[in-house]
């Protein structure tokens, strides 16, 4: 059977028209081969939402945006038309929120379903909402930081002004001198530390010996702890004995005796009394010395010639004159 050229042209034209209609609807977001319900939402701004952008439920693509119309006389709101697969029923109170679906900022409508059991019908208008864009979020977050930064810079500027007024030429000079003095002091301290270190190094043996002696003394004290305790106990007993004795009265008596002795010595010094006269009267002293000398001579003569002084004679004292002459001669 031979097909005419007119029939071929007609079929090709029909197919082209059908493909054109399908492509056009696809570009508009209309799925020609599936049944959909159409819904509307009103927005003050769509933030870049366009035709054929997806409609999502919990991240699943369930429809597309089919039309955007700027409504006149109603504060310039934008009416967005979108389709949703008829298999998805939208409960009353569902919110159609414009969101960014990826990092590139591609917009989509996210349907936030409510919990009611009453559903929207085809052609109803849903509650609309707009997700805050990333730039606006960042701007909202950075605005307080910006204000704080401005306040901080203002405070820093004030502080710098004050510091500039304080640290004038004279103050700077004084600070330099102070730093120089501190540096010099630190150098002296460093030298002193070096000297001390050198001294310690030079006297390490002596220091070790000192600590060794201290350790020996400590050990000795530890070994003689009982003896030391006994000595301390004896000292304690002596202290108790002195405390119990009438030491105060004894000291008072000794003081009285010393005062009496001082009075006697004072009288002797003044020549009062026999002893005072004996010590202070030179004539009496010379007489006593002469008398002592005569007595000594007498005793020597008595010892040499006892018979001249003591004798017994029945014939009388015939040698009396001789003995007298002998004594006179000795004198």
ABEGO torsion letter per residue (X at the ends): XBBBAAAAAAAAAAAAAAAAAAAAAAAAGBBAABBBBBBBBBBABAGGBBBGBBBBBGGBBABBBABBBBBBGBGGBBBBBBBBBAABBBBBGBBBBBBBABAAGBBBBBBBBBABABBBBBGBBBBBBBBBBAAAAAAAAAAAAAAAAAAAAAAAAAAAAAAAAABBAAAAAAAAAAAAAAAAAAAAAAAAAAAAAAAAAAAAAAAAAAAAAAAAAAAAAAAAAAAAAAAAAAAAAAAAAAAABBAAAAAAAAAAAAAAAAAAAAAAAAGBEAAAAAAABAAAAAAAAAAAAAAAAAAAAAAABAAAABBBBAAEBAAAAAAAAAAAAAX
